[in-house]
Amino acid sequence: MKEKREAEIKTYVLAKDKAEAFMPLLAPGWHEFTEEDDKILIGAEAEGKAVGVLLLAISEEKRHCELEYLFVSEKYRRRKVGTALLNRALRVCRQFEADSLKCMVVGEEGSGMDGLLKSWGMEC
């Protein structure tokens, strides 16, 4: 029997001009962020495709980060894409020397997001 190989997941902090491939993964209304908004878009890629996106807000005083939006394409859920996005978000928070990461995300039923965030000790 052939073993199913997991696709390699790559994550990127995306500049506004490099984020176009990830925009279809954002829900309506989330497309209007700018780099001046202190928001950072993080994208995940697998098999050469945009498969996940996370929007992180940095407080004005740079002491707190807020996870505002997290989405993983259905085909790639439960394949560590969300974990890779959260790991990258934590690295960004550390770069800003933030004291906390708050969760502002509400997952749709059956998306697996609740389980992912709870496994990270987050309550949303």
Stockholm file with secondary structure:
# STOCKHOLM 1.0

chainA/1-124         MKEKREAEIKTYVLAKDKAEAFMPLLAPGWHEFTEEDDKILIGAEAEGKAVGVLLLAISEEKRHCELEYLFVSEKYRRRKVGTALLNRALRVCRQFEADSLKCMVVGEEGSGMDGLLKSWGMEC
#=GR chainA/1-124 SS CCCCCCCCEEEEEECGGGCGGGGGGSCTTCSCCCGGGTEEEEEEEETTEEEEEEEEEECTTSSEEEEEEEEECGGGTTTTHHHHHHHHHHHHHHHTTCSEEEECCCCCTTSSHHHHHHHTTCCC
#=GC SS_cons         CCCCCCCCEEEEEECGGGCGGGGGGSCTTCSCCCGGGTEEEEEEEETTEEEEEEEEEECTTSSEEEEEEEEECGGGTTTTHHHHHHHHHHHHHHHTTCSEEEECCCCCTTSSHHHHHHHTTCCC
//
